[in-house]
Amino acid sequence: MPSYNEITLAKELIKFPSITPIDAGIMKFLEKKLTAIGFKCKILEFKDKKSKPVKNLYARLGKSQPNFMFAGHLDVVPPGDLKDWTVKPFSPAIKKNHLIGRGANDMKSAIASWVVAVNNFVSNNKKIKGSISLLITGDEEGIAINGTKKVVDYLKKKKEKIDFCLVGEPTNPNKLGEMIKIGRRGSITGKLTVIGVQGHVAYPDRANNPSNTIVRILKELKEIKFDKGTKDFQPTNLEVTKININNTADNIIPGIAKATFNIRFNNKHSSSSLKSKLNGIFKKMSKKNKSNFKIEYHVSGEAFLTKPNETTYMIQNIIKKITKINPKLSTTGGTSDARFIRKIAPCLEFGLVGKTMHKVDEAVSISDLKKLTKIYFEILKNYF
């Protein structure tokens, strides 16, 4: 059995400039590492006409049930202006007991911790009663079309049963051990276009200004009280993210006004029920203002909750024992690939502290990285 160190492995993974959807050879590298431990690996490449090809990896050690899966992503966001970094983003370095590099936090280090934990566990347990698997995608930071969603479809077709899944996203706000995610809010984006009649500002009676209509619509949207939240979820919230009137002259009433909004919703709603509610408002306001409208929706995911079970509480207790913090079971934050995995298995999310993800000088505490490996090792030991 090879000897692994989570810091060395995290550094090796960070060196690959795997900016979504570029693979840069990282899946092949991880495949070699996992094969050496005893995993059977399959690199799954998916593509379609509208999006670029993405490489994903499914690896399994063992053939029997239960099958405990770890899920994560090796793709990263772009580093931004390199001059702002104190190190080269893909040449990781340790400074002040922190490993710095793009993906150090989100989430190459957590994958390194898991691989080391599995290696240590398998070294001490030659025969495990069950299987350990990994689902690693290269399309979590992107449009998520050719990543986990398609791997889940592949696993369904293969009748591959997953009994529980741990997603290694950085779930902790400030300290390791603060938070486990047991669900996520749904996310729906709406792109609204209001069509009026263009004209001269001096003759408003001959025109129909769509900006008036869109402002009234957006005011009404913001005033909706969707709900008061639930025991497990925050209240549903709508935010306007763009307002665009592409008018090059000051003496023209525009013909078209556009706006984009996003709703993060709890499990009191579905994307269908929200669309129906919003479409009613658009129709009513457009009719009142004698305008026409077009609306396009993009649903990133529905709200979901994994009801805490024996495994959830076992993981919670291990985290508390190692970090001396009792982790909160939470559904806050954005979407994650758990929204796809929950269709085939109960899952929760636990990883590093997310303070620096997507930032310049993205970093992980060396101490946290070592503790995370211990937590993952203890989870495997207790589960099996």
N, C-alpha and C positions, 0 to 999 in steps of 0.2 A: 504493500500500500504506500503511495507517495506521501511525502511529508509536506504539509501545506501551512502557510502562515497567511492570515487574513490581510495583513498590511501589504505584503509582497503581491498577493493575488489582486487586491484592489488596485494597486499601482499598475500592474500589468494590464488590467481591464481599462483603466483610465487612459492609458497610452493610445488606445484605438480611437481615432476621431470619428466615432459612430454617430454622427449628427443625422437625425431622422431625415429620410429613410435609409441612409447610407450604412452598409454593414461593416465595411472596412476590414473584413476578415475576422471580426470578433466572435461570431457564432462558431466558426471552425476552431478557433482557439479554445473556447469553452468546451466544445465537443470533445477535444483531445483530453482536457483536464478531467471531464466526467467519465470518459471511457476508461481512463487509467484507474478510476475508483471502482469501476465495474458496471457503470450505466450503459444501457443500450440507447443510443441517441438517433434521432431523426431530425435533420434540418428540413424545415417546411418553407418553401418559397411560394408566396401568393402574389398575384398581380391581376389587374384588370385594365381595361382600355383607358379609364379616367385617372388612374393613379399608378405611381411607380412601384416596382416590385419590392417586396419586403421579405427578409429572411427571419424565420422564427425557429425555435428549438424545443422539441419535446424529448425528454430523457426519462427513462424509468429503470430503477434498480429493483429487481424482484418481479415475480409474476402473480403472487397471491394478494388477497385483500386482507386488511384494509390498505388502500392506496392513499398515502398522505402526500399532498402536492404543495410545492412552493412555487409561487408565480412572481415574475418581475420583468423588468425591461432593461436592455443594454443600450437603447438609443438615448441620446441626450439632446438638449436644446443647443442652438448655436452659442458660442462663447461671447459674442458681441465684440466690442472694441478691445483688441489685444493689449493696447497701451494701458488699459485700466487694470489689468491683472498684475499681481506681483510675481507670478510664475507663468510659464507658458501653460495654457489650459490643458494641453495633452502631454505635458511633461511634468507629472505630479511631483510634488515636493512636500517634505514635512517641515513645518514651522510652528514653534510654540505648541508642540504636542498635538498639532492638527495636520491631517493630510489634505492638501489643497489640489484641486484639479476639477475639470468639468466632468460631472457625473459622480464625484466623490460622495455627495449627499443623496442625489437622486438619479439612479440608485445602485450604482456599480459596487459600492462598498458592502451593501446589504447582501448582494448576490455572492460576493467573496466570503462574507461571514457564513452564509448558508452552506456553501461548498465545503468550507473548512470544517464546519460543524458536522456535516454528513460524513466527511472523510474520517473525522475523529470517532464518530459513532460507529461507522462500519468497521473500523480498525478494532474496536472493542467488542463488537457483536457480529461475529461471522455469519450467523444465520438469524435473520429477523423474520418475525411472523407478519409478513405483509410486504408492502412496496413503498419506496420513496420515489417521487417523480418531480420533475421541474418543467414548468412552462415558461420559457423566456422569449419575449417578443422584441422586435426591432421597430415597433410602430405604436408606442404608447404616447410619445410626445407629439406625434403628428395627427393625421386624420383618423387613425385607428380603424382603417378599413381592412387592411391586409395583415393585421396582427392577431391579437388574442381572440378576437371575434371569430376569425376563420379557423384558428387552431381549435377552438371550442367546438365548432361545426365538425372538424376533422375527427376529434375525439368521440363525438356523438356517433358519427358514422362507423367508427372503429369499435363502438360499444365499450369504450375504455371507461371504467367506473372510477370516479374520484370520490373518496369518502370524506375528505376535508381538505381545504386549501388555505394556506397562509400566504398572503400577499405582502411582500417586503417593502412597501412604500414608506417614506419617512413620515410617520404618523404623529410624532411628538412635537409640540409647539416649542418648548424651551429646554426640557430635561428628558433624558432617556428614561422611559418607564411611565410617563404621564398619561399616555393615551393609546387605546386600541380602537380601531375603527370597526364597527359591527354592521355598518350600512352606509349608504350615501344618498344624498338628495338627488332627484332627477334634474336634468338640465335641458331646457328648450330655448332655442334662439329664433327670434322672429325678424324677418326683413320686410318692412312695410313700405309700400310706395303709394302715395296719394297723387291722383292725376286731376289737375284743375284745368283752367284755361289761361294761357299766356296773354299778356296785354301790356299796354302803356300804363305807368303808374298814375298818370294824370286822368285816366279814364277807367277807374276801377269797376264801373258798372258794365264795362265791356269784357271784363275778365273774371276769373274765379281763382283767387289766390289759395293754392293747396297748403301753403305754410300755416294759414289760419286753422285749417282742418287738422293738420298733423299735430299742431300744438295742443288743440283741444283733445284730440285722441290720446296723446301722451299724458296729458294731465289726468284724464280719466283712468288710464292704465295705472298710473302711480298711486291713485287714490283707492284702488281696489284693496280691500282687506280680505285676502284669500282665506286665511285661517289664523288661529292663535298659536299654532305649533302643536306638538304632541309630547307625550312622555319621552319619546326617543328622538324627536326632530325639532329643529328650529322652525319658526313660521316661514311660510312660503314668501319669497321676495322677488320683486321685479326691478331690474335696473335698466335704464335707457343708456346704451353705450355709444350710439352714433346718431347725429342729426345732420343731414346733408341736403343743401339746396344749391345745386350747381348753376349759379347765376353769375354771369360775367359782367353784367351791367347793372347800374344802380337805378335806372329809370324803367326797368322791365319787371312786371309781375311774373314770377316764374310759373311754368306749366306743371312742374313735377317737384315733389318734396319727398325725401326718403328718411327713414329712421330704422335703427336696429335696436333690439332690446333682448335681454336674457332673463329667464325665470329659473330660479333654483327652487324646486318644489318638493314637499314632503309626501309621505305615502297616503295623504288624504286625497291626492289628485293623481290623475294619469295625464300623459301628454295629450291624449284625445279629449279628455274633459276640459283641459285648459284651452286647447285650440277652439273648441266649440264656444266657450265663454268669450274668448277674444274676438272671434269672427262675428259674434252678435254685436259687440261694441263697434267694430269697424263698419258693419252694414248700417247700423243705426246712425252713427256720426257722419258717414259719407252721404247717406240719404238726406240728412238734416242740412248738410252743407253743399248739397248738389255736386258732389265730387264722385269720382270713381277710385277704387283702391285695388291693389294687388298685394298678396301676402305670401311669403315663402317661409316655411318652418324647417328647422334642422333639430332633430332630437338626438342629443348625445347619449341619453340613457334615462330609464325610469327610476323612480325612487325605490330603494329596497332596504330590507332589514333582515339580517341573519339573527334569528332568535337565539340568544345565548344558551349553550348546551354544556355538557360535561367538559368537552374539549376547550370551550371558551374559558370556563372557570379555571381549568388546569393551567392554561397559558397565562391567565391573569395572575394566578398564584406564583408561578415561576418568575414572572417579571417583577412582582413585588418582593420576592425573596432575594433576587440578585440586585435590583436597583434600590431597594428600600422605599419604593414609591408604589402606592396602590393605583394602578392605571384605571382611568375613567373609560367606560364603554361609550363611544361617541359616534355620531353620524355627520360631524361637521366637515367642512372643506369642499374641494371640488370633486370632479368625477375621477374614477380610476378604472383599471381593467377588471376590478372585482364585479363591475356591472355586467360583464359578459360571463365570468366564471360562475357567478351565483346561479346561473341557469342549470349548471350541472353538478354543483356541490355547495354545501354550506361553507362560507369563507369569512375570514376576518383579516385585518391588515395590521401589521406591526413592523416597524423598522426604526430608522434613526431619527435624529432631531432635524426637522425640516426648515430651520431658520435661514439657511443659506442656499436652498435649492433655487436654481435658475439665476443666481446672482453672480456677480464678479467675485473671484476668489472663493468659489463654492468649496466648502470644507467639511470635514468630519473629525470629531475628537477621537484620537487614538484609543483613549480609555473607553469611550462608547463603543467603538468598533470591536474591541476585545470582549466587552460585556455582552454585546449582541451575539457574538459567536457562542458564548456560554449559555445565553438564553435559548438560542436555537438548538444547541446540543441537548439541553435539559428537556426541551419540548419533545424532541425525537425520543429520548430515553423514556420519558413518561408516557408518550403516546403508544409506544410499542412494548 
